[in-house]
């Protein structure tokens, strides 16, 4: 989902994950693609907001 949204340039978009492993994977992938994003952790869930 993240890969497709980035490839299609669908900014801004939000992704919610509830585990540490996808949190780390999304961070690495988005950083490698030069994306700008913010992450907020709340009650064990991570909310990624991608702006480019």
C-alpha positions in Angstrom: 0.0 0.0 0.0 2.7 2.5 1.0 4.9 1.5 -2.0 1.9 2.0 -4.4 0.8 5.3 -3.0 4.4 6.7 -3.2 4.8 5.4 -6.7 1.6 7.0 -7.8 2.3 10.3 -6.0 -0.8 10.2 -3.9 0.2 12.7 -1.3 -0.7 13.4 1.4 -1.8 10.0 2.8 -1.9 8.3 6.2 -1.0 4.8 7.2 -1.7 3.2 10.6 0.3 0.3 11.9 0.0 -1.5 15.3 3.4 -3.3 15.5 7.0 -2.3 15.7 8.2 -4.4 12.7 6.0 -2.7 10.0 6.8 0.6 11.7 10.5 0.1 11.1 10.0 -1.3 7.6 7.9 1.7 6.6 10.4 4.2 8.0 13.3 2.5 6.1 11.4 2.3 2.8 10.0 5.8 2.9 13.4 7.3 3.8 15.1 5.4 1.0 12.6 7.0 -1.4 13.2 10.5 -0.1 9.7 10.9 1.4 8.8 13.3 4.1 6.6 11.9 6.8 5.7 12.4 10.5 5.0 9.6 12.9 2.9 9.8 16.0 2.7 6.8 18.5 -0.4 6.5 20.5 -1.6 3.5 22.5 0.8 1.2 20.7 -0.2 2.3 17.2 1.8 4.3 14.8 0.3 6.9 12.5 2.4 7.8 9.5 1.4 11.0 7.7 3.2 11.3 4.3 3.5 14.7 2.8 6.1 13.8 0.1 
